[in-house]
Amino acid sequence: MKQLKLFIDNKWVDAEAKATFDSVNPASGEKVAQLAKAAGGDVDKAVSAARAAFESGVWSRMDPDKRADLMLKAAEIMRRRFDELAQLEAIDAGKPIRETRLVDIPYSIRAMEYFANMSREIKGEVIPLPGDQAFDWVSFEPYGVVAAITPWNFPLHLATRAICPAIATGNCVVAKASSLAPVTPVILGEIFLEAGFPPGVVNILSGPGSTTGDALARHADVRMITFTGSVEIGRRVMELAATSPIIKKVLLELGGKGPFIAEADCDLDAAVNSLIPGFCLVEGQVCCASTRLYLHSGIYDEFMENLVRKVSSLRMGDIMDPDTQLGSMISPEQLKTVDRYVKDAVKSGVKLIYGGEQVTTPPCDKGSFYKPTILEVESNSLPCVREEIFGPVLTVQRYDKLDDAIALANDTEYGLGATVWSSNPRTLFRAAKEIDAGMVWLNTNVMSKIEAPYGGNKNSGVGREDGTIGLKEYVKAKNNVLYLGKPEDDNFYGF
C-alpha cells in the first residue's frame, strides 16, 4: 500500500496533526494508499508557500517559454508513467482500466501539453480611443494563489484541467484532491518535482472537503478558487469566497441532468450507440451525463428495443480486465442513493424497463456495482427526472413535436450538456440555438476536449474550463491608459 504525504513547497510533509486516512478501491474494498489528512494549519502552510512563490516572481515573471518547457517536461514524465497512472486511477476510483487508458490519462497529458503551449499565446489588445490623445492597452495578469478543489470521478483529468491553465498563466496553485480518490492527483507532486518546477508553484493537499476545502475557500491569501462538484458544495464555496476578507474569483463546474433528444429521422443505431456511454460512462457518475431521453413516438419501440439489447450486453466485472466496460460506483453510500431513487420511482408508478438492482455475483460481490437502469416516465416533474442521481439511470419520455422536446429539455434547474440527433441540419441548428446549455452535442454525445470550452448555465456552474476561453478565466484584465496629448488639454478644473 502506498504512503503519500502532503506536497508543500516541493517537500513531502506529514499533516500537522500527523493524521492520516486510507483510500479504498471501490470495486474490491482493498486499501490503495494511506494519505496525510490535511487540516487548517496545513492549508495555511500551503497557501503561504504558493504566495511566496508568486510574489517572488520565480513563476509569475518567468519567461512563458520556460514555463511551457517545464510543463512539457511534466507531460513527458506522465507519458513515461502512463501505465502506472492508469492502474492507480482505476483502482482508486473503481473504474475499468479501459476507461483510464482511453480517457483519464490521455486527457491529463493533453491538458499539460495544450496549456503549456497556450502559455506562449497570452496576448493583450490595443483599444483606439476617441480624440487620439491617449494610448489604451489591455494586459492580462495572473490572479496570484489559485485554489483548485477537484472531484473523484476523473481524479487526474479534472485535477490537471484546473492546475494546468492556472500555472500556464503564471498563477501558483494549492490543489485539494477528493478524499474518495486522491492518489493520482497527489502523485502529480512527484511529477512536478522531477520536472524541475520551483518550490511553491504547485502544492497538493489531501483531506476532507469540510475542513481542508473550507479553509481554502475562506483563506484571505487565495485570490481565485476553481471547484468541480455538487451544487450544494458549489453554493458553499461561493458563500465562503464572498465572506472571505478579500472576495475571490470563483469558477464552478457543478451538476447536470442532460437531455438527449432523438428525432424520428435520426440515424437510430448510431444514436443508441451514442446514448449508452452518455449514461453509463463512469457508471453514470458524470456531471454532463445524458440521463433524460426524449424520444420521438415514431421511433419509440424500435429505439427502445435496440437500446435495451445493447445495454444488457455491457460487460461489468473485474476493473483490471481490459474487456470490462462497467466498473463500480464510488461507494456503498452512492449505490444506496441511486437504488433509492430507482425504487422510489417504481413505487410512484414509473415503469422499470431494465436494471434497477445491485450486482453481487463474483467478481462484483466486493464492490458497489449497479446495473444500468432504464425508467419509462410520463412526467417531467418526478424526482428521478428533475434531480441529479449521479448513477447509471436513464429516464425515457415520448414526444411528438420538436417544440415539446425542447421545452422538456429546458425544464430543469441545470444547463450543462444537451444532445440532439437528427438527419436535418435545420433541426439541429434550431435546437442548438434554443436549448439552454453550456454545450450542445449534435449527432454525437458527451464529446469533451481540452481545446474547447466546457461548462454550464443555471445551477450547472459559473464560467468555463478548457480552451482559450477557459484559459482566460485564470487571468484578470488590466486596462492601461497612457496620455499623449498636451498637458493643458488634460486639465479638468482649468487650473
C-alpha positions as CSV (number, residue, x, y, z in Angstrom):
1,M,0.0,0.0,0.0
2,K,1.4,3.4,-1.0
3,Q,2.1,6.0,1.7
4,L,1.5,9.6,0.4
5,K,2.2,12.8,2.3
6,L,1.3,16.4,1.6
7,F,3.2,18.2,-1.1
8,I,4.1,21.7,0.1
9,D,6.9,23.9,-1.2
10,N,8.4,21.0,-3.1
11,K,8.6,18.9,0.1
12,W,6.7,15.8,1.2
13,V,5.5,16.5,4.7
14,D,3.2,14.9,7.3
15,A,0.0,16.6,8.2
16,E,0.4,19.0,11.1
17,A,-1.6,16.7,13.4
18,K,0.0,13.6,12.0
19,A,-3.5,12.5,10.9
20,T,-3.9,10.0,8.0
21,F,-6.7,8.3,6.1
22,D,-7.0,5.4,3.7
23,S,-8.1,5.5,0.2
24,V,-10.0,2.3,-0.8
25,N,-10.7,0.6,-4.1
26,P,-14.5,0.8,-4.5
27,A,-14.5,-2.3,-6.7
28,S,-12.9,-4.6,-4.1
29,G,-12.8,-2.9,-0.7
30,E,-9.0,-3.2,-0.7
31,K,-6.8,-0.3,0.6
32,V,-5.0,1.6,-2.2
33,A,-3.0,4.1,-0.2
34,Q,-2.6,5.8,3.2
35,L,-2.6,9.6,2.8
36,A,-1.8,12.5,5.1
37,K,-5.1,14.2,6.3
38,A,-4.6,18.0,6.0
39,A,-6.3,20.5,8.2
40,G,-6.4,24.2,8.6
41,G,-2.8,24.6,9.6
42,D,-1.6,22.6,6.6
43,V,-3.7,24.8,4.4
44,D,-2.0,27.9,5.8
45,K,1.4,26.4,5.1
46,A,0.5,25.5,1.5
47,V,-1.1,28.9,0.8
48,S,1.9,30.7,2.3
49,A,4.3,28.7,0.1
50,A,2.2,29.5,-3.0
51,R,2.0,33.2,-2.1
52,A,5.8,33.4,-1.5
53,A,6.5,31.7,-4.8
54,F,4.1,34.0,-6.7
55,E,5.3,37.3,-5.1
56,S,9.0,36.3,-5.7
57,G,8.3,36.3,-9.4
58,V,10.1,32.9,-9.8
59,W,7.0,31.7,-11.7
60,S,4.7,34.7,-12.4
61,R,7.5,36.6,-14.1
62,M,9.2,33.6,-15.7
63,D,9.5,33.7,-19.5
64,P,6.4,31.9,-20.8
65,D,8.7,29.8,-23.0
66,K,10.4,28.5,-19.9
67,R,7.1,27.8,-18.1
68,A,6.0,25.9,-21.2
69,D,9.2,23.9,-21.3
70,L,8.7,22.8,-17.6
71,M,5.1,21.8,-18.3
72,L,6.0,19.9,-21.4
73,K,8.7,18.1,-19.4
74,A,6.0,17.2,-16.8
75,A,3.8,15.8,-19.7
76,E,6.7,13.6,-20.8
77,I,7.1,12.2,-17.3
78,M,3.3,11.5,-17.2
79,R,3.6,9.7,-20.6
80,R,6.5,7.6,-19.2
81,R,4.4,6.7,-16.2
82,F,1.2,6.1,-18.3
83,D,0.6,2.5,-17.2
84,E,1.2,3.2,-13.6
85,L,-1.1,6.2,-13.5
86,A,-3.8,4.3,-15.4
87,Q,-3.7,1.4,-13.0
88,L,-3.8,3.7,-9.9
89,E,-6.6,5.8,-11.4
90,A,-8.6,2.6,-12.0
91,I,-8.3,1.0,-8.6
92,D,-8.6,4.3,-6.7
93,A,-11.9,5.3,-8.4
94,G,-13.2,1.8,-9.2
95,K,-13.2,2.5,-12.9
96,P,-12.4,0.0,-15.7
97,I,-8.8,0.2,-16.8
98,R,-10.1,0.6,-20.3
99,E,-11.6,4.0,-19.3
100,T,-8.5,5.3,-17.6
101,R,-6.3,4.3,-20.6
102,L,-8.7,5.8,-23.1
103,V,-9.9,8.9,-21.2
104,D,-8.4,9.9,-17.9
105,I,-4.6,9.6,-18.5
106,P,-4.6,10.8,-22.2
107,Y,-6.7,13.8,-21.3
108,S,-4.4,14.6,-18.4
109,I,-1.4,14.6,-20.6
110,R,-3.1,16.6,-23.2
111,A,-4.1,19.3,-20.7
112,M,-0.4,19.6,-19.7
113,E,0.7,19.9,-23.3
114,Y,-2.1,22.1,-24.5
115,F,-1.9,24.7,-21.8
116,A,1.9,24.6,-21.9
117,N,1.8,25.8,-25.4
118,M,-1.0,28.3,-24.8
119,S,1.1,30.0,-22.2
120,R,3.1,31.4,-25.1
121,E,-0.1,32.8,-26.6
122,I,-1.5,35.1,-23.9
123,K,-1.9,38.4,-25.7
124,G,-3.3,41.8,-24.8
125,E,-5.1,44.2,-27.1
126,V,-5.0,47.9,-28.1
127,I,-8.2,50.0,-27.9
128,P,-8.4,53.1,-30.1
129,L,-9.9,56.0,-28.0
130,P,-11.7,59.0,-29.4
131,G,-9.7,62.2,-29.7
132,D,-6.3,60.5,-30.4
133,Q,-4.8,61.8,-27.2
134,A,-4.3,58.6,-25.3
135,F,-2.9,55.2,-25.9
136,D,-5.0,52.5,-24.3
137,W,-4.0,48.8,-24.0
138,V,-5.3,45.8,-22.1
139,S,-3.0,43.3,-20.4
140,F,-3.8,40.1,-18.8
141,E,-2.2,39.1,-15.4
142,P,-2.4,36.1,-13.1
143,Y,-4.5,36.3,-10.0
144,G,-1.9,35.0,-7.6
145,V,-2.8,32.0,-5.4
146,V,-5.4,29.7,-7.1
147,A,-7.1,27.1,-5.0
148,A,-8.3,24.0,-7.1
149,I,-10.8,21.7,-5.4
150,T,-11.3,18.7,-7.7
151,P,-13.7,15.7,-7.6
152,W,-13.3,11.9,-7.7
153,N,-14.9,10.8,-10.9
154,F,-11.9,11.8,-13.1
155,P,-9.3,12.4,-10.5
156,L,-6.2,13.1,-12.6
157,H,-8.0,14.6,-15.6
158,L,-10.0,17.1,-13.6
159,A,-7.0,18.0,-11.4
160,T,-4.9,18.8,-14.5
161,R,-7.8,20.6,-16.1
162,A,-7.7,23.1,-13.3
163,I,-4.0,23.2,-12.4
164,C,-2.6,23.5,-16.0
165,P,-4.3,26.7,-17.1
166,A,-3.6,28.2,-13.7
167,I,0.1,27.7,-13.8
168,A,0.3,28.3,-17.6
169,T,-0.9,31.9,-16.9
170,G,1.6,32.5,-14.1
171,N,-0.5,31.7,-11.0
172,C,0.6,29.4,-8.2
173,V,-1.7,26.7,-7.0
174,V,-2.9,24.9,-3.9
175,A,-4.8,21.8,-5.1
176,K,-7.1,19.7,-2.9
177,A,-7.9,16.2,-4.2
178,S,-11.1,14.5,-3.3
179,S,-10.7,12.2,-0.3
180,L,-12.5,9.5,-2.2
181,A,-9.9,9.1,-4.9
182,P,-6.9,11.3,-4.1
183,V,-4.0,9.1,-5.2
184,T,-3.2,10.2,-8.8
185,P,-3.6,14.0,-8.1
186,V,-1.2,13.7,-5.1
187,I,1.3,11.8,-7.3
188,L,1.4,14.9,-9.5
189,G,3.7,16.3,-6.8
190,E,6.3,13.7,-7.8
191,I,5.9,14.7,-11.4
192,F,6.3,18.4,-10.8
193,L,9.3,17.8,-8.6
194,E,11.0,15.7,-11.2
195,A,10.2,18.2,-13.9
196,G,12.1,20.9,-12.0
197,F,9.2,23.2,-11.0
198,P,10.3,25.9,-8.5
199,P,9.2,25.4,-4.9
200,G,5.7,26.6,-4.0
201,V,4.4,26.8,-7.6
202,V,2.2,23.7,-7.1
203,N,1.1,22.4,-3.7
204,I,-1.1,19.4,-3.3
205,L,-3.2,18.5,-0.2
206,S,-5.4,15.6,0.6
207,G,-8.1,15.6,3.2
208,P,-11.9,16.1,3.7
209,G,-13.6,19.0,2.0
210,S,-15.4,20.0,5.2
211,T,-12.1,21.1,6.7
212,T,-9.4,21.4,4.0
213,G,-11.7,22.7,1.3
214,D,-13.5,25.1,3.5
215,A,-10.2,26.5,4.8
216,L,-9.0,27.1,1.2
217,A,-12.3,28.8,0.2
218,R,-12.2,31.3,3.0
219,H,-8.4,31.9,3.1
220,A,-7.5,35.6,2.8
221,D,-4.5,35.0,0.5
222,V,-6.3,32.8,-2.0
223,R,-7.3,35.1,-4.9
224,M,-9.3,32.6,-7.1
225,I,-10.9,29.3,-6.5
226,T,-12.0,26.7,-9.0
227,F,-14.3,24.0,-7.9
228,T,-15.9,21.0,-9.6
229,G,-18.6,19.1,-7.7
230,S,-22.2,19.3,-6.4
231,V,-24.5,22.3,-6.5
232,E,-24.7,22.1,-2.7
233,I,-21.0,22.4,-2.2
234,G,-20.7,24.9,-5.0
235,R,-23.1,27.2,-3.2
236,R,-21.0,26.9,0.0
237,V,-17.8,27.7,-1.9
238,M,-19.4,30.8,-3.3
239,E,-20.5,31.8,0.2
240,L,-17.1,31.3,1.7
241,A,-15.4,33.1,-1.1
242,A,-17.8,36.0,-0.6
243,T,-17.3,36.3,3.1
244,S,-13.5,35.9,3.0
245,P,-11.6,39.0,4.0
246,I,-10.9,39.5,0.3
247,I,-13.6,38.4,-2.2
248,K,-12.3,35.7,-4.6
249,K,-12.9,35.0,-8.2
250,V,-14.9,31.8,-8.3
251,L,-15.1,29.3,-11.2
252,L,-17.6,26.5,-10.8
253,E,-18.5,23.4,-12.7
254,L,-21.4,21.7,-11.0
255,G,-24.2,19.2,-11.6
256,G,-26.2,18.3,-14.7
257,K,-29.3,16.5,-15.9
258,G,-28.5,16.2,-19.6
259,P,-31.3,15.9,-22.1
260,F,-30.9,13.6,-25.2
261,I,-33.4,14.4,-28.0
262,A,-33.8,11.7,-30.7
263,E,-35.8,12.9,-33.7
264,A,-37.8,10.5,-35.9
265,D,-35.3,11.0,-38.8
266,C,-32.2,10.3,-36.7
267,D,-29.7,7.5,-37.5
268,L,-31.3,5.2,-35.0
269,D,-28.5,2.7,-34.5
270,A,-25.8,5.4,-34.2
271,A,-28.0,7.4,-31.8
272,V,-28.4,4.4,-29.5
273,N,-24.6,3.8,-29.6
274,S,-24.1,7.5,-28.7
275,L,-26.6,7.5,-25.8
276,I,-25.3,4.5,-23.9
277,P,-21.9,5.9,-22.8
278,G,-23.9,9.1,-22.1
279,F,-25.4,7.5,-19.1
280,C,-23.1,4.5,-18.4
281,L,-19.6,6.0,-18.6
282,V,-18.1,6.1,-15.1
283,E,-21.3,4.3,-14.0
284,G,-23.3,7.5,-14.7
285,Q,-21.2,9.5,-12.2
286,V,-20.5,12.3,-14.7
287,C,-21.9,15.8,-14.5
288,C,-22.6,16.0,-18.2
289,A,-24.3,12.6,-18.4
290,S,-27.2,12.2,-20.7
291,T,-29.8,11.0,-18.2
292,R,-33.1,12.2,-19.8
293,L,-34.0,10.7,-23.1
294,Y,-36.8,12.4,-25.1
295,L,-37.7,10.0,-27.8
296,H,-39.9,10.7,-30.8
297,S,-43.1,8.5,-30.8
298,G,-42.4,7.5,-34.4
299,I,-39.3,5.5,-33.5
300,Y,-40.0,4.7,-29.8
301,D,-40.4,1.0,-30.0
302,E,-37.6,0.3,-32.3
303,F,-35.2,2.6,-30.5
304,M,-36.1,1.1,-27.1
305,E,-35.6,-2.5,-28.3
306,N,-32.2,-1.6,-29.7
307,L,-31.2,0.3,-26.5
308,V,-32.2,-2.5,-24.1
309,R,-30.5,-5.1,-26.2
310,K,-27.2,-3.2,-26.2
311,V,-27.3,-2.1,-22.6
312,S,-27.9,-5.7,-21.5
313,S,-24.7,-6.8,-23.4
314,L,-22.4,-4.4,-21.5
315,R,-19.6,-6.2,-19.6
316,M,-19.4,-5.5,-15.8
317,G,-16.8,-7.0,-13.6
318,D,-13.0,-7.0,-12.9
319,I,-11.9,-3.4,-13.5
320,M,-8.4,-4.5,-14.4
321,D,-9.7,-6.7,-17.2
322,P,-9.3,-4.6,-20.4
323,D,-12.6,-6.1,-21.7
324,T,-14.6,-4.8,-18.8
325,Q,-16.8,-1.9,-19.7
326,L,-18.6,-1.1,-16.4
327,G,-17.0,-0.7,-13.0
328,S,-18.0,0.1,-9.5
329,M,-19.8,3.1,-8.1
330,I,-17.6,5.2,-5.9
331,S,-19.0,4.0,-2.6
332,P,-21.8,1.9,-1.0
333,E,-23.4,5.1,0.1
334,Q,-23.7,6.3,-3.5
335,L,-25.1,3.0,-4.6
336,K,-27.7,3.2,-1.9
337,T,-28.6,6.7,-3.1
338,V,-29.1,5.5,-6.7
339,D,-31.1,2.5,-5.7
340,R,-33.4,4.6,-3.5
341,Y,-34.1,6.9,-6.5
342,V,-35.0,3.9,-8.6
343,K,-37.1,2.2,-6.0
344,D,-39.0,5.4,-5.2
345,A,-39.7,6.0,-8.9
346,V,-41.1,2.5,-9.3
347,K,-43.3,2.8,-6.2
348,S,-44.7,6.0,-7.7
349,G,-45.8,4.2,-10.8
350,V,-42.8,4.6,-13.1
351,K,-42.2,1.6,-15.4
352,L,-38.9,-0.2,-14.9
353,I,-37.7,-1.2,-18.4
354,Y,-34.3,-2.6,-17.4
355,G,-31.9,-2.9,-14.5
356,G,-32.7,-1.4,-11.1
357,E,-30.6,-3.7,-8.9
358,Q,-27.2,-4.2,-7.4
359,V,-24.9,-6.8,-9.0
360,T,-23.4,-9.1,-6.4
361,T,-22.2,-12.1,-8.4
362,P,-18.4,-12.5,-8.4
363,P,-16.3,-10.6,-9.2
364,C,-18.8,-7.9,-8.3
365,D,-19.5,-9.2,-4.8
366,K,-17.0,-7.0,-3.0
367,G,-17.8,-3.7,-4.7
368,S,-20.6,-1.3,-5.4
369,F,-21.8,-2.5,-8.8
370,Y,-25.2,-1.4,-10.1
371,K,-27.0,-2.4,-13.3
372,P,-27.6,0.3,-15.9
373,T,-31.2,1.2,-15.4
374,I,-33.9,2.5,-17.8
375,L,-37.1,4.0,-16.5
376,E,-40.1,4.9,-18.6
377,V,-41.8,8.1,-17.3
378,E,-44.7,10.2,-18.3
379,S,-43.9,13.4,-16.5
380,N,-41.0,15.8,-16.1
381,S,-42.0,16.6,-12.5
382,L,-40.7,13.3,-11.0
383,P,-37.6,13.4,-8.7
384,C,-35.9,10.8,-10.9
385,V,-36.3,13.2,-13.9
386,R,-35.5,16.5,-12.1
387,E,-32.8,15.6,-9.6
388,E,-29.2,14.6,-10.4
389,I,-28.9,11.0,-9.4
390,F,-25.3,10.5,-10.3
391,G,-25.6,6.9,-11.3
392,P,-26.4,4.9,-14.4
393,V,-30.1,5.8,-14.6
394,L,-31.8,6.9,-17.7
395,T,-35.4,8.2,-17.9
396,V,-37.3,7.9,-21.1
397,Q,-40.2,10.1,-22.2
398,R,-42.2,10.2,-25.5
399,Y,-42.8,13.3,-27.6
400,D,-44.4,14.2,-30.9
401,K,-43.3,17.7,-31.7
402,L,-39.8,19.2,-31.5
403,D,-41.1,22.2,-29.7
404,D,-42.3,20.0,-26.9
405,A,-39.0,18.1,-26.7
406,I,-37.0,21.4,-26.5
407,A,-39.4,22.7,-23.8
408,L,-38.9,19.5,-21.8
409,A,-35.2,19.6,-22.2
410,N,-35.1,23.2,-20.9
411,D,-37.4,22.4,-18.0
412,T,-34.6,21.8,-15.5
413,E,-32.5,23.8,-13.0
414,Y,-29.4,22.5,-14.8
415,G,-27.8,23.5,-18.1
416,L,-24.5,21.7,-18.6
417,G,-24.8,19.5,-21.7
418,A,-27.6,18.6,-24.1
419,T,-27.7,16.3,-27.1
420,V,-29.8,16.3,-30.3
421,W,-29.9,13.6,-33.0
422,S,-31.5,14.3,-36.4
423,S,-30.6,14.0,-40.1
424,N,-31.9,17.5,-40.8
425,P,-29.3,20.2,-40.3
426,R,-32.0,22.9,-39.9
427,T,-33.4,20.9,-36.9
428,L,-30.0,20.6,-35.4
429,F,-29.2,24.3,-35.8
430,R,-32.5,25.4,-34.4
431,A,-32.4,23.0,-31.4
432,A,-28.8,24.1,-30.6
433,K,-29.9,27.7,-30.6
434,E,-33.0,27.2,-28.4
435,I,-31.6,24.7,-25.8
436,D,-30.2,26.4,-22.7
437,A,-27.0,24.6,-22.0
438,G,-23.3,25.3,-22.0
439,M,-22.6,22.6,-24.5
440,V,-24.9,21.1,-27.2
441,W,-23.8,17.9,-29.0
442,L,-25.3,17.3,-32.4
443,N,-25.2,13.8,-33.8
444,T,-22.6,12.9,-31.2
445,N,-22.6,12.9,-27.4
446,V,-20.6,13.9,-24.3
447,M,-17.7,14.9,-26.5
448,S,-15.4,17.0,-24.3
449,K,-11.9,18.1,-25.5
450,I,-9.3,20.1,-23.7
451,E,-9.2,22.5,-26.7
452,A,-12.9,23.6,-26.4
453,P,-14.7,25.4,-23.6
454,Y,-16.6,23.2,-21.1
455,G,-19.1,24.5,-18.5
456,G,-22.8,25.1,-17.8
457,N,-25.6,27.5,-17.3
458,K,-28.0,27.9,-14.4
459,N,-27.2,25.6,-11.5
460,S,-24.6,23.8,-13.6
461,G,-22.0,26.4,-12.8
462,V,-20.3,29.7,-13.4
463,G,-17.6,30.3,-16.0
464,R,-15.9,27.8,-18.4
465,E,-12.9,25.4,-18.2
466,D,-10.7,24.4,-21.2
467,G,-9.8,26.0,-24.4
468,T,-8.8,29.6,-24.8
469,I,-12.0,30.7,-23.1
470,G,-11.1,28.6,-20.1
471,L,-7.6,29.8,-20.1
472,K,-8.7,33.4,-19.7
473,E,-10.7,32.5,-16.6
474,Y,-7.3,32.3,-14.8
475,V,-6.2,35.8,-15.7
476,K,-7.5,39.3,-14.8
477,A,-7.8,42.0,-17.3
478,K,-6.0,45.3,-16.6
479,N,-6.7,48.4,-18.7
480,N,-3.7,50.8,-19.1
481,V,-4.1,54.4,-20.3
482,L,-1.1,56.5,-21.4
483,Y,-1.9,60.1,-22.0
484,L,-0.2,61.5,-25.1
485,G,-1.9,64.9,-25.5
486,K,-0.9,68.3,-24.4
487,P,-0.7,68.9,-20.6
488,E,-3.1,71.9,-20.9
489,D,-5.7,69.8,-22.5
490,D,-5.8,67.4,-19.6
491,N,-6.9,70.0,-17.0
492,F,-10.5,69.3,-16.0
493,Y,-10.8,72.1,-13.5
494,G,-8.9,74.6,-15.6
495,F,-6.1,75.4,-13.1
